[in-house]
């Protein structure tokens, strides 16, 4: 491995940070401990009001690989776009302020990229989410695999989406020149391509990059870890906010499959509908979990809006959920029975502890 080159880093690690005082030091220290050293960290402090700026500036003064920009805008999307515009590496990797990386992360992703001249390399990751008194522990498992043609990658993509591995930025190494050529970014108008429309979602960058990517690889090691709580930047609580993201990303993923010519692929479309209904059930669970035994009118109205859309009705009609609770909820969704759906979710929430049924890692990152 080569040492750090201040003029030509191989990897640019992008960070958007807002009020990250409890976690950002650990994130940066985990990067400083990487076995591959020729990288830069491009950090953008998005209007922090705690001690984040001091931590970033101090660590930047002590490590020339870390550069920091302070802006007033609190948007994670615009902050990441600014970081991307200042990146100089051949590859870019996004690092959450509440994530940490094992020492071999960059070395293993980069080795896979360089061996097969890949445009995208994906690794596994873990997510621990604190939602109220519950903690959800989720794993997106990867494998050692290389797709050297678009056809091979697109044919297998449904299974990667299904495992929650595809859409999140976590543990992914992107070819920066391919990113620039594709014109993708993080802000809504740039992120997912014209067919997907505007998309204020952290997944928009990945979905935009995937549209015309050719050579993709995977590494089996799980070296990237995230700890989140409802108050973290960009993390909505399960419920109406997550539901809005679900609707937007359903449309964007469908647009991607259409762009690929995969709309007629049975496995891809079944995956899309099943994941939609599974995350929809998690959203209903979020509404019921915070509400009283007898639902308030606004909670019933919220659930009713969720299950009455064309997307929800189609998904409930054709999806084949894998977990028992989602299967039990599906008839209530299909029949548009908001009160029954609420009551089922409430009862299930009282009987179990831990994560909502059907929850996938990419519901949170």
Beta strands, then each sheet from edge to edge (+ up, - down):
strand 1: 11-17
strand 2: 39-46
strand 3: 66-71
strand 4: 91-94
strand 5: 99-101
strand 6: 120-131
strand 7: 134-140
strand 8: 145-147
strand 9: 172-175
strand 10: 216-229
sheet 1: 3+ 2+ 1+ 4+ 9- 6+ 7-
sheet 2: 3+ 2+ 1+ 4+ 9- 6+ 10+ 5-
sheet 3: 3+ 2+ 1+ 4+ 9- 6+ 10+ 8-
end
